[in-house]
Amino acid sequence: MPTIRVEMFEGRTIEQKREMAEVFTREMARIAKIAPDAIQVLFDEYRRDNWAVGGTLYADKTK
């Protein structure tokens, strides 16, 4: 059962996540030639103060 994991900052609407889930599922099924029902999509959302790059929190980069 393929799993697509999406890690992103919080703030997307449920409508956006619905569309992403539909598109990711459709395209994975097409490319991998598997049934859409076999594909899982997981959304992990993070606050900007829980994600850092190069030693700097994103929360500090947006100030």
VMD Tcl script that builds the backbone (N, CA, C; Angstrom):
set m [mol new atoms 189]
animate dup $m
set s [atomselect $m all]
$s set {name element resname resid chain x y z} {
  {N N MET 1 A 0.859 -1.180 0.000}
  {CA C MET 1 A 0.000 0.000 0.000}
  {C C MET 1 A 0.902 1.239 0.000}
  {N N PRO 2 A 1.071 1.925 -1.128}
  {CA C PRO 2 A 1.913 3.117 -1.171}
  {C C PRO 2 A 1.359 4.233 -0.289}
  {N N THR 3 A 2.271 4.934 0.350}
  {CA C THR 3 A 1.911 6.073 1.179}
  {C C THR 3 A 2.664 7.295 0.688}
  {N N ILE 4 A 1.939 8.358 0.437}
  {CA C ILE 4 A 2.525 9.643 0.070}
  {C C ILE 4 A 2.459 10.511 1.312}
  {N N ARG 5 A 3.618 10.963 1.760}
  {CA C ARG 5 A 3.676 11.778 2.978}
  {C C ARG 5 A 4.032 13.198 2.574}
  {N N VAL 6 A 3.207 14.152 2.998}
  {CA C VAL 6 A 3.397 15.561 2.679}
  {C C VAL 6 A 3.695 16.301 3.979}
  {N N GLU 7 A 4.888 16.885 4.055}
  {CA C GLU 7 A 5.256 17.684 5.211}
  {C C GLU 7 A 5.276 19.139 4.771}
  {N N MET 8 A 4.540 19.981 5.508}
  {CA C MET 8 A 4.427 21.378 5.109}
  {C C MET 8 A 4.054 22.221 6.315}
  {N N PHE 9 A 4.198 23.532 6.149}
  {CA C PHE 9 A 3.752 24.436 7.199}
  {C C PHE 9 A 2.233 24.391 7.282}
  {N N GLU 10 A 1.715 24.638 8.472}
  {CA C GLU 10 A 0.271 24.691 8.640}
  {C C GLU 10 A -0.288 25.903 7.900}
  {N N GLY 11 A -1.575 25.858 7.627}
  {CA C GLY 11 A -2.223 27.018 7.031}
  {C C GLY 11 A -3.002 26.736 5.763}
  {N N ARG 12 A -2.876 25.523 5.210}
  {CA C ARG 12 A -3.667 25.211 4.009}
  {C C ARG 12 A -5.106 24.924 4.425}
  {N N THR 13 A -6.022 25.245 3.536}
  {CA C THR 13 A -7.434 24.976 3.827}
  {C C THR 13 A -7.739 23.501 3.590}
  {N N ILE 14 A -8.849 23.065 4.122}
  {CA C ILE 14 A -9.269 21.680 3.894}
  {C C ILE 14 A -9.540 21.449 2.406}
  {N N GLU 15 A -10.022 22.478 1.715}
  {CA C GLU 15 A -10.264 22.358 0.273}
  {C C GLU 15 A -8.946 22.120 -0.464}
  {N N GLN 16 A -7.890 22.836 -0.075}
  {CA C GLN 16 A -6.587 22.640 -0.702}
  {C C GLN 16 A -6.062 21.226 -0.443}
  {N N LYS 17 A -6.231 20.744 0.782}
  {CA C LYS 17 A -5.760 19.395 1.098}
  {C C LYS 17 A -6.577 18.337 0.361}
  {N N ARG 18 A -7.864 18.569 0.200}
  {CA C ARG 18 A -8.689 17.636 -0.582}
  {C C ARG 18 A -8.178 17.551 -2.018}
  {N N GLU 19 A -7.889 18.719 -2.602}
  {CA C GLU 19 A -7.407 18.742 -3.981}
  {C C GLU 19 A -6.040 18.067 -4.101}
  {N N MET 20 A -5.142 18.361 -3.160}
  {CA C MET 20 A -3.827 17.710 -3.191}
  {C C MET 20 A -3.971 16.196 -3.081}
  {N N ALA 21 A -4.808 15.726 -2.155}
  {CA C ALA 21 A -5.000 14.290 -1.973}
  {C C ALA 21 A -5.532 13.653 -3.252}
  {N N GLU 22 A -6.473 14.310 -3.900}
  {CA C GLU 22 A -7.053 13.762 -5.135}
  {C C GLU 22 A -6.016 13.707 -6.249}
  {N N VAL 23 A -5.272 14.787 -6.429}
  {CA C VAL 23 A -4.280 14.855 -7.507}
  {C C VAL 23 A -3.124 13.888 -7.250}
  {N N PHE 24 A -2.586 13.879 -6.030}
  {CA C PHE 24 A -1.480 12.976 -5.719}
  {C C PHE 24 A -1.909 11.521 -5.917}
  {N N THR 25 A -3.110 11.194 -5.464}
  {CA C THR 25 A -3.612 9.828 -5.603}
  {C C THR 25 A -3.795 9.459 -7.066}
  {N N ARG 26 A -4.453 10.326 -7.812}
  {CA C ARG 26 A -4.697 10.048 -9.231}
  {C C ARG 26 A -3.393 9.831 -9.990}
  {N N GLU 27 A -2.432 10.727 -9.777}
  {CA C GLU 27 A -1.177 10.634 -10.520}
  {C C GLU 27 A -0.325 9.448 -10.076}
  {N N MET 28 A -0.293 9.134 -8.803}
  {CA C MET 28 A 0.437 7.961 -8.331}
  {C C MET 28 A -0.168 6.697 -8.919}
  {N N ALA 29 A -1.488 6.621 -8.918}
  {CA C ALA 29 A -2.162 5.454 -9.485}
  {C C ALA 29 A -1.848 5.319 -10.976}
  {N N ARG 30 A -1.859 6.425 -11.692}
  {CA C ARG 30 A -1.564 6.408 -13.133}
  {C C ARG 30 A -0.134 5.966 -13.393}
  {N N ILE 31 A 0.808 6.566 -12.705}
  {CA C ILE 31 A 2.221 6.282 -12.948}
  {C C ILE 31 A 2.597 4.876 -12.483}
  {N N ALA 32 A 2.131 4.485 -11.294}
  {CA C ALA 32 A 2.491 3.183 -10.731}
  {C C ALA 32 A 1.591 2.054 -11.213}
  {N N LYS 33 A 0.531 2.422 -11.942}
  {CA C LYS 33 A -0.432 1.442 -12.455}
  {C C LYS 33 A -1.008 0.576 -11.328}
  {N N ILE 34 A -1.534 1.285 -10.326}
  {CA C ILE 34 A -2.187 0.620 -9.197}
  {C C ILE 34 A -3.539 1.280 -8.943}
  {N N ALA 35 A -4.371 0.609 -8.187}
  {CA C ALA 35 A -5.695 1.136 -7.869}
  {C C ALA 35 A -5.583 2.319 -6.906}
  {N N PRO 36 A -6.357 3.380 -7.140}
  {CA C PRO 36 A -6.349 4.525 -6.230}
  {C C PRO 36 A -6.656 4.138 -4.786}
  {N N ASP 37 A -7.489 3.125 -4.595}
  {CA C ASP 37 A -7.856 2.706 -3.238}
  {C C ASP 37 A -6.669 2.166 -2.445}
  {N N ALA 38 A -5.583 1.846 -3.136}
  {CA C ALA 38 A -4.403 1.305 -2.462}
  {C C ALA 38 A -3.471 2.397 -1.949}
  {N N ILE 39 A -3.757 3.649 -2.282}
  {CA C ILE 39 A -2.846 4.756 -1.982}
  {C C ILE 39 A -3.334 5.551 -0.783}
  {N N GLN 40 A -2.396 5.839 0.112}
  {CA C GLN 40 A -2.681 6.675 1.276}
  {C C GLN 40 A -1.931 7.990 1.124}
  {N N VAL 41 A -2.539 9.081 1.571}
  {CA C VAL 41 A -1.865 10.382 1.604}
  {C C VAL 41 A -1.941 10.888 3.042}
  {N N LEU 42 A -0.778 11.207 3.600}
  {CA C LEU 42 A -0.714 11.724 4.966}
  {C C LEU 42 A -0.201 13.149 4.931}
  {N N PHE 43 A -0.884 14.036 5.628}
  {CA C PHE 43 A -0.455 15.430 5.738}
  {C C PHE 43 A 0.076 15.667 7.145}
  {N N ASP 44 A 1.340 16.037 7.228}
  {CA C ASP 44 A 1.941 16.445 8.495}
  {C C ASP 44 A 2.163 17.945 8.412}
  {N N GLU 45 A 1.503 18.675 9.291}
  {CA C GLU 45 A 1.602 20.129 9.258}
  {C C GLU 45 A 2.371 20.622 10.480}
  {N N TYR 46 A 3.227 21.592 10.243}
  {CA C TYR 46 A 4.090 22.102 11.297}
  {C C TYR 46 A 3.951 23.615 11.421}
  {N N ARG 47 A 4.053 24.083 12.649}
  {CA C ARG 47 A 4.147 25.526 12.871}
  {C C ARG 47 A 5.549 25.956 12.477}
  {N N ARG 48 A 5.693 27.209 12.104}
  {CA C ARG 48 A 6.997 27.715 11.674}
  {C C ARG 48 A 8.035 27.714 12.794}
  {N N ASP 49 A 7.571 27.660 14.035}
  {CA C ASP 49 A 8.540 27.604 15.136}
  {C C ASP 49 A 8.973 26.170 15.450}
  {N N ASN 50 A 8.510 25.210 14.659}
  {CA C ASN 50 A 8.913 23.814 14.810}
  {C C ASN 50 A 9.712 23.305 13.616}
  {N N TRP 51 A 10.218 24.217 12.782}
  {CA C TRP 51 A 10.957 23.823 11.587}
  {C C TRP 51 A 12.120 24.789 11.409}
  {N N ALA 52 A 13.310 24.241 11.249}
  {CA C ALA 52 A 14.498 25.077 11.082}
  {C C ALA 52 A 15.306 24.599 9.887}
  {N N VAL 53 A 15.987 25.519 9.243}
  {CA C VAL 53 A 16.922 25.216 8.161}
  {C C VAL 53 A 18.174 26.038 8.402}
  {N N GLY 54 A 19.321 25.389 8.296}
  {CA C GLY 54 A 20.575 26.097 8.492}
  {C C GLY 54 A 20.719 26.679 9.892}
  {N N GLY 55 A 20.062 26.049 10.857}
  {CA C GLY 55 A 20.171 26.507 12.234}
  {C C GLY 55 A 19.231 27.647 12.602}
  {N N THR 56 A 18.368 28.049 11.669}
  {CA C THR 56 A 17.450 29.153 11.929}
  {C C THR 56 A 16.011 28.684 11.792}
  {N N LEU 57 A 15.201 28.962 12.804}
  {CA C LEU 57 A 13.777 28.634 12.729}
  {C C LEU 57 A 13.111 29.464 11.640}
  {N N TYR 58 A 12.181 28.847 10.931}
  {CA C TYR 58 A 11.423 29.604 9.936}
  {C C TYR 58 A 10.657 30.753 10.584}
  {N N ALA 59 A 10.243 30.571 11.827}
  {CA C ALA 59 A 9.531 31.647 12.523}
  {C C ALA 59 A 10.406 32.888 12.630}
  {N N ASP 60 A 11.714 32.700 12.753}
  {CA C ASP 60 A 12.626 33.836 12.830}
  {C C ASP 60 A 12.934 34.428 11.467}
  {N N LYS 61 A 12.817 33.641 10.414}
  {CA C LYS 61 A 13.095 34.120 9.059}
  {C C LYS 61 A 11.994 35.031 8.536}
  {N N THR 62 A 10.784 34.885 9.056}
  {CA C THR 62 A 9.658 35.653 8.535}
  {C C THR 62 A 9.414 36.936 9.307}
  {N N LYS 63 A 10.273 37.258 10.262}
  {CA C LYS 63 A 10.086 38.479 11.053}
  {C C LYS 63 A 10.633 39.678 10.321}
}
mol reanalyze $m
mol bondsrecalc $m
mol representation Tube
mol addrep $m
